[in-house]
Amino acid sequence: MIGSLDSNTPEGDIQGLWEQHKFDMKLVNPNNKRKFTVIVVGTGLAGASAAASMAELGYNVKAFTFHDSPRRAHSIAAQGGINAAKNYQNDGDSVYRLFYDTVKGGDYRSRESNVHRLAEVSVNIIDQATAQGVPFARDYGGLLDNRSFGGAQVSRTFYARGQTGQQLLLGAYSALMRQVDAGTVELHTRSEMLDLVTENDRAVGIITRDVLTGEITSHGAHAVVLATGGYGNVYYLSTNAMMCNATAAWRAHRKGALFANPCYTQIHPTCIPASDEFQSKLTLMSESLRNDGRIWVPKAFDDERPARDIPEGERDYYLERKYPAFGNLVPRDVASRNAKTVVDEGRGVGPLKNGVYLDFSDAIARDGEDTIRAKYGNLFQMYERITGEDPYKVPMRIYPATHYTMGGLWVDYHLMSNLPGLFVIGEANFSDHGANRLGASALMQGLADGYFVLPYTIGNFLADKLAEPVPDTAGVAFVEANQGVQQQIDHWLNVNGTKSVDYYHRELGKLVWNYIGMARNKNGLEKAISEITALEEEFRANVRVLGSADGLNQSLEKVQRVADFFELGRLMARDALTREESCGGHFREESQTEEGEALRDDDNYSHAAAWEWTGEGNEPIRHIEELQFDYVALTQRSYK
Amino acid sequence: MDQVISLTLKVWRQNGPDDAGAFQTYQAEGISQDASFLEMLDIVNERLIEEGTEPITFESDCREGICGTCGLMINGKAHGPELGTATCQLHMRKFNDGDHITIEPWRAVSFPVIKDLAVERTPLDLIIEAGGYISVPTGSAPDANLTPVPKEAADMAFDAAACIGCGACVAACPNSAAQLFTSAKLNHLNLLPQGQAERWQRAENMVETMEMYFGTCTNHGECHEACPKEISLDFIAFMNRDYVKAKIKNRKLAGQR
C-alpha cells in the first residue's frame, strides 16, 4: 500500500542542496562496487550515459536495447541544441536563471529541487561532452558558440549544426562502447524488455525477448534503471521514431510503479503536415524557423487560391494580430493551439487543408535569399525532399505534432520510483519539465540524469545491501513473469483476426489526438475513455499477427506495444479529466482566461498526479505529490 | 502536382538467416507520390497482411535520415537513386507510373541477412569498441572552453562525425570494405585536440578491427556515391596516413617502455 507521496527532497537552501546531499549520501567502497549488478534498459542519452558512468565507477552493468546498436536510439534525432548555464556569452545567465526559466516554462508544475539540480549540473554536461569530442559549434576564435532558443532571453543553447542529438548520443555511445570493451558493461542488443520482476514490491530484475531468436530470458540485478524514453507514439503520428514505445515503463507501472502526469504532452508547432492516410510519422522543422518566417492563413474560409495569389489584405497573420508583443515567437503551446483553431475553422491550407503557412518571402526580400539559405538551407532542403515544394518560392506548410511527453514514471529526488530498486531517468520519468518542456532542455535532462545524478543516488540505495546476492532468476517471481510474457506472446499469435496492428494503432492515434490533443474538454475526455475501451476490445478480438514467435517478427513486437498504448491512452484521458485546469501542454477548454489563454488553478492543482495500477478493468488510484514553490513566484503567463 | 502511380516490385524474401531466399514479385497499385519509399512498403505490407501473407521485414526507425537504421538496395543502388538521401527520406515522386523496382537487403559478407531485407551490422559497433572513443571518465573533463579548437578543424571533424552508421558504404562497395565508415569515425576524433592522446593507438586498433571483418579498399569511390551524408573520400586518405604513422609510432613507443 502506498502512503502519501514523499519526494525525499532533503531540507535546506536550494542553492547548496545537491552539494550537501552528495556529501550526506552513503557511498559504496570502490572494491565493493563490483559486487553490485545494475540493469539499464535503453541506451539513448540517459541510458548510455548512465551505463557508462556507473561502469566507470566499478558497478557490473548490464545494458539492454532493442535496437541493433545503441547509436540508433531516438535521442539521435534531436535537432536544436542543449541548454547549459555556462554564461559564456556574458549576457547574465546563471544556474539560478536557468532554474527559474525552467520552472516557469513548465508552468509551475515541476519540483523545484530537481530543476535546480538540473541547472547546476548542466555546466558539467558541456564539459563532459566536449572532452568526448562532441563537435559543438565554435566561433572563429575556436571557442564554443551559443544561440538563443525557444524565446529565451539569454544565449545558453549549445548546438551542433542541426544534429545536436546525434552528436551528443555518439559521445555517450562511445563512452558506453569503451566500457563494453573494458568488460564492465555487458551489452545486450536486440533485447526488448517485456516485464519488470518484483519481489516484495522491490525491483529485482527484468524479462527480455531476443527479437532475432524469440528467446525469453530472465535477468536479475540489485537495481533496475529504466531509460526507455517517452510515449508520444500513443498518438500514432508524432515526431518520435517508429519503434518508440511505452512498453517498458508501462509494464513497470503494471507491477506497481506510479505513472505521473500522463496528460502532459508537448505538441510542437512546426512540423510538416500529414499528406495522406498512410503517413507513418511526422517530421519536425526546427523551431528556429519562426525567427524569420511569418505564419498566416487566408482570411476567407475554403480559399482555394495558391498562396502567392492571395493579396496581402486577404491574409490573416493571426499570431502577430493576437500577440503583438511576441508575434510568431509565442511559446510552443500557444502557437500550436492557435494553428488548431484556424484549421478547425476551415481556414487550413494545402491539399488536405491541414496546415498553416510559414512564409519566408518578407525575410527573403529583406535579407536576401543567400542569407536565408545560410541560416536555414538544410531545413529548406529537408522540407523540399519531403513535400516536393520549394520553400524559397512558396510558403512552407506546417502543423503541430506530438513531440515530447513530460509525464512519465513518478520518481523521487533520487530518481527512484516508488518501487525500491527501480530508477527511471530521461524522458521516461516525469521529473523536471512540469507541464511543458522548454526547447533544448530534453538533451540536458537526459544527460544530467545519466552522467551526474543517478551514479550518485544509486550508490546511496545500494550501500546497505552488500550482503545481498544477485537475485536468483530461478525464483518464483522470475518464473511467473517469464511465463506471463510467453503466454501473452502466444495469445497475440492466436487471435487470428482480420486487421493489422498498424490499423488499430492508427485508429487509436486518431482518438487520442482528437480528444487528448491540443485542447481537451470534459465531454471529449469522457468519450475518449469509452471509445478507447471499445476500440481496445475490438483490437484484442480482431487483430491479425502473422508469423511465429521464434524469430524476427515485427508485427508481434508492435502488437504488444500497441496493447500498452491502449491502456496508457485511457490513463491519459483520466488524468486530463481530473486535472480541471489548464497548464502548459494541458489545455482544458473549461479553464481559460477571457482572451482564451490557459488558466491555471494553483489552489487546487498545484500538485503532480501519480496513478496507481489496480488491475485490468479496475479504476486506477490517483495519488498526489504536493508541489511547493519557495523560490519561484507563481505568475500567469502573458504574451500580448 | 503529385500523382498516384502503380509499380511492380521485385522484393528479396528470406525467411531467416539459414534460408536460401528468393525474389518475389508484388504489385503496388495506387501509391501516392507524396508517400515515402518506406510508406510505400508499409502499404504493400498492410495489403499482404490482409491477404494472410507475412509482411516484408525491413528495418527503419527515425524516418528522418539520422538514425541509420534503414537501408535498402533499390535497383542495385544503396539507398536508391537520390544522392545524399537515406532510404527513409526517398519519396515516390522520384519514380514513375509503371516502374519496376528491385529491392534487396545490403549485400555484404559481414552483414548477414536476418530476414527479408533486414541485416545485422554488428561489426560496425566492434570497430567503435576497438577505439572509437576518447577516454574521459564522467566527471574528469576540464572546462569546455579551456582548449580552443580552430574552426576549420572543428568543421572538418564535424563533416566526419556526420556519419550515421547505416552501412551503405559497405553495401555499395564491390569489396564490401568499410573504409568510409571507419575513416569517418576515426577522423572525427583524430582531427580534434581532445583526440590526440590516443590518436595512434586508436588508428591502429580501429583499422585492424575493420580488416578483421571487411574487405580491402581499391579506390572505387562507390561508398561516397552511396553515402546519405556525402562523407568525403579524403577521410580515407587521412586514415591511411594515420595508420602508417601509427604503426611506426606505436613500435617506437613500445621500444621505449
Interface residues (C-beta under 8 A of the other chain):
Chain A: S49 A52 S53 E56 H67 D68 S69 P70 R71 R72 A73 H74 I76 A77 K86 Y88 N124 I126 D127 Q128 A129 T130 A131 Q132 G133 P135 F136 A137 R138 D139 Y140 G141 G142 L143 L144 A160 R161 Q163 G165 Q166 Q167 L170 Y173 S174 A175 M177 R178 V180 D181 T189 L212 A241 M242 M243 S275 D276 F278 Q279 S280 K281 T283 L284 M382 R385 I386 T387 G388 Y451 F452 P455 T498 S500 D502 Y503 R544 L546 G547 G551 L552 Q554 S555
Chain B: D2 G16 S32 Q33 D34 A35 S36 L38 E39 D42 I43 N45 E46 I49 E50 G52 T53 E54 P55 T57 E59 S60 D61 C62 R63 E64 G65 I66 C67 G68 T69 E82 T85 Q89 H91 R93 I114 K115 A118 E120 R121 T122 L124 D125 I128 E129 A130 G132 Y133 I134 S135 V136 P137 T138 G139 S140 A141 P142 D143 A144 N145 P148 V149 P150 K151 A154 A157 F158 A161 A162 I164 G165 H188 L189 L192 Q194 G195
